[in-house]
Amino acid sequence: MKLNSTIFITSIFFFTAACNQSEIQEKELAIEPKNPSAYSTGAVLWQQHSAEYEALCYQAYNIGERRLDELVDVNKTYDKPLAVVMDIDETVLDNSSYNATLIKNKMMYSKTSWMKWTSMQSADLVPGALEFIQYAKSKNVEVLFISNRMEAELNDTYQNIIDMGVDTVSKSNYYLKSTTSNKDERRAKVADKYEVILFFGDNLGDFNGVFDDTTVIERKKHVKNFRPLFGDKLIILPNPMYGEWEGALYNHDFSTTSDFRDSLRMNALNIFSIGK
């Protein structure tokens, strides 16, 4: 009887150990890998679903049309043809579906996935962009795109924009990236041929290279210096999803781990002391 008790107790021990091990394995399987793009969920939802986003876009383009009227109708003779320069991503084309897909699939941005997205030619138009471009053309003002999409993306980008109804901008008016993301050289080429009266963009680097690869504090100092130009010659569109503003938080180093970037974002939050 004593022997049987020992066997029974031993059996219970091994059965319990096996169950515990099984539970541990189930818990390990239940732990999902961290989603490196989850932090941007609120930004993507805001861009896709808030009426405020659309209102801000319409506001930007309404200001653009009014400035266009003032600049075109003024009694002034220009030596060169008039033009407006526009960025493409989050200025003319809305790529929030790409960013939403990254979140859903627990992926980070990559050149491969981005090129696949642009090859689909599926981006929607930013609210107000089409109407503004049509209005500019009706005023005999040329529309030029300076974008940091790669030159290899030209045909897909052109077709995407054509399919969205923007069929009045020649392919030769697309100035895409060949080497550097800094747009100063491309802006200079455009300025040689045109009198640029308005710039549209979602990123401050769309207006001037002084905003590129610099700190949060320096970017804000430059904004104060450029203050008279906003709403006058520089029209900015809302984009909370990505941009140089985020890169400045990471010292423009995206090679670090997602955990490290998480810590930088948390440390950048300006908070108040709740107390006890």
Secondary structure, 3 states (H helix, E strand, C coil): CHHHHHHHHHHHHHHHHHHHHHHHHHHHHHCCCCCCCHHHHHHHHHHHHCHHHHHHHHHHHHHHHHHHHHHHHCCCCCCCCEEEEECCECCCEECHHHHHHHHHCCCCCCHHHHHHHHHCCCCEECCCHHHHHHHHHHCCCEEEEEEEEEHHHHHHHHHHHHHCCCCCCCHHHEEEECCCCCCHHHHHHHHHHCEEEEEEECCHHHCCHHHCCCCHHHHHHHHHHCHHHECCCEEECCCCCCCHHHHHHCCCCCCCCHHHHHHHHHHHCCCCCCCC
